[in-house]
Amino acid sequence: MDGEAFLSLSLQLANGDSEARFRSSVSRAYYGAYHVVREFVQSCDVVVPKRDVHNKLQWCLEQTGKAIANIELAKAGSKLGSLRTDRNRADYDLSDPNFTRKVNAVKAAMKAQQVAEAIRSLNTGESMQLVRVQIRLFAQQESWSVR
């Protein structure tokens, strides 16, 4: 099981016909993107802690993207934070009318795909080593374990 499976499920649910499916799509979109990012950070030989991990992963992408002038990576961090906000609203605020419309579920699913694509694009090319170094520096600053 990996984050990509949640991304795929999010798209399927977004094409549904009920508020419950739309809300579930938003939730799976966030967790799909979250796990893709978490798996990537771990692949940099960083032990991702459990405490405040959601905020820290978002900040890690934003700060790493800024440090190496990779705007797409910084945007991916921002999108991850936005997806988390949407996921919280979808799961906890059942009176929020934004999740009665299919278009919002599709937008969340597409945003999650964009986060995943930004991460996938790092796995190729020379910039990967620079990203790895910056993520490890971020982890050390945050007192995360680095292997």
C-alpha positions as CSV (number, residue, x, y, z in Angstrom):
1,M,0.0,0.0,0.0
2,D,1.2,3.5,-0.8
3,G,0.0,7.0,-1.3
4,E,-0.6,6.5,-5.0
5,A,-3.5,4.1,-4.2
6,F,-5.3,6.8,-2.2
7,L,-4.8,9.3,-5.1
8,S,-6.4,6.8,-7.5
9,L,-9.3,6.2,-5.1
10,S,-9.7,10.0,-4.7
11,L,-10.3,10.4,-8.4
12,Q,-12.8,7.5,-8.4
13,L,-14.7,9.0,-5.5
14,A,-14.7,12.5,-7.1
15,N,-16.5,11.0,-10.0
16,G,-19.3,9.8,-7.7
17,D,-22.7,11.2,-7.2
18,S,-23.1,11.9,-3.5
19,E,-21.8,14.3,-0.9
20,A,-20.4,11.4,1.1
21,R,-18.3,10.4,-1.9
22,F,-17.1,13.9,-2.5
23,R,-16.1,14.3,1.1
24,S,-14.3,11.0,1.1
25,S,-12.6,12.0,-2.1
26,V,-11.1,15.1,-0.5
27,S,-10.0,13.1,2.5
28,R,-8.3,10.4,0.3
29,A,-6.7,13.2,-1.8
30,Y,-5.0,14.7,1.2
31,Y,-3.8,11.4,2.6
32,G,-2.6,10.3,-0.8
33,A,-0.5,13.4,-1.2
34,Y,0.6,13.2,2.4
35,H,1.9,9.7,2.1
36,V,3.7,10.4,-1.2
37,V,5.5,13.3,0.5
38,R,6.2,11.3,3.6
39,E,7.6,8.3,1.6
40,F,9.8,10.7,-0.4
41,V,11.2,12.4,2.7
42,Q,11.9,9.0,4.2
43,S,13.7,8.0,1.0
44,C,16.2,10.8,1.9
45,D,17.2,8.7,4.9
46,V,15.2,10.9,7.3
47,V,13.1,9.4,10.1
48,V,9.8,11.3,10.0
49,P,8.5,11.8,13.6
50,K,4.9,11.4,14.5
51,R,4.6,14.6,16.4
52,D,3.2,17.5,14.4
53,V,4.2,15.6,11.2
54,H,1.5,17.1,9.0
55,N,2.6,20.7,9.5
56,K,6.3,19.7,9.4
57,L,6.1,17.9,6.0
58,Q,4.3,20.9,4.5
59,W,6.9,23.2,5.9
60,C,9.7,20.9,4.8
61,L,8.6,21.1,1.2
62,E,8.1,24.8,1.3
63,Q,11.4,25.5,2.9
64,T,13.3,23.1,0.7
65,G,11.7,24.5,-2.4
66,K,12.6,28.1,-1.4
67,A,16.2,27.1,-0.5
68,I,16.9,25.5,-3.9
69,A,14.7,27.9,-5.9
70,N,12.3,25.1,-6.9
71,I,9.0,27.0,-7.1
72,E,7.0,23.8,-7.9
73,L,8.3,22.1,-4.7
74,A,7.5,25.1,-2.6
75,K,4.0,25.2,-4.2
76,A,3.6,21.5,-3.5
77,G,4.1,22.3,0.2
78,S,1.5,25.0,0.1
79,K,-0.9,22.7,-1.7
80,L,-0.4,20.0,0.8
81,G,-1.4,22.5,3.6
82,S,-4.4,23.6,1.6
83,L,-5.5,19.9,1.1
84,R,-5.1,19.3,4.8
85,T,-7.4,22.3,5.6
86,D,-9.9,21.0,3.0
87,R,-9.7,17.4,4.5
88,N,-10.4,18.7,8.0
89,R,-13.4,20.6,6.8
90,A,-14.7,17.7,4.7
91,D,-14.3,15.3,7.6
92,Y,-15.4,17.5,10.6
93,D,-17.7,20.2,9.3
94,L,-20.6,18.4,7.9
95,S,-22.6,21.7,7.4
96,D,-20.0,23.0,5.0
97,P,-21.7,23.3,1.6
98,N,-18.5,23.2,-0.4
99,F,-18.6,19.4,-0.4
100,T,-22.0,19.1,-1.9
101,R,-20.5,19.9,-5.3
102,K,-18.5,17.4,-7.4
103,V,-16.2,20.2,-8.8
104,N,-14.6,20.7,-5.3
105,A,-13.8,17.0,-5.0
106,V,-12.3,17.0,-8.5
107,K,-10.2,20.1,-7.6
108,A,-8.9,18.4,-4.4
109,A,-8.1,15.2,-6.3
110,M,-6.2,17.2,-9.0
111,K,-4.3,19.3,-6.4
112,A,-3.2,16.1,-4.8
113,Q,-2.0,14.8,-8.1
114,Q,0.0,18.0,-8.6
115,V,1.7,17.5,-5.3
116,A,2.6,13.9,-6.2
117,E,3.8,15.0,-9.6
118,A,6.1,17.6,-8.1
119,I,7.6,14.8,-5.9
120,R,7.9,12.4,-8.9
121,S,9.7,15.0,-10.9
122,L,12.4,15.1,-8.2
123,N,13.2,11.5,-8.5
124,T,14.9,12.2,-11.8
125,G,17.6,14.6,-12.7
126,E,20.5,16.3,-11.0
127,S,18.4,18.3,-8.7
128,M,17.6,15.2,-6.6
129,Q,20.9,15.3,-4.8
130,L,20.4,19.0,-3.9
131,V,16.8,18.3,-2.7
132,R,18.1,15.4,-0.6
133,V,20.7,17.6,1.0
134,Q,18.2,20.3,1.8
135,I,15.7,17.9,3.2
136,R,18.3,16.4,5.5
137,L,19.4,19.9,6.6
138,F,15.7,20.7,7.4
139,A,15.4,17.4,9.3
140,Q,18.5,18.2,11.4
141,Q,17.2,21.7,12.2
142,E,14.0,20.1,13.4
143,S,15.8,17.5,15.4
144,W,14.6,14.7,13.3
145,S,16.7,11.6,13.0
146,V,18.9,11.3,9.9
147,R,20.4,8.0,8.9
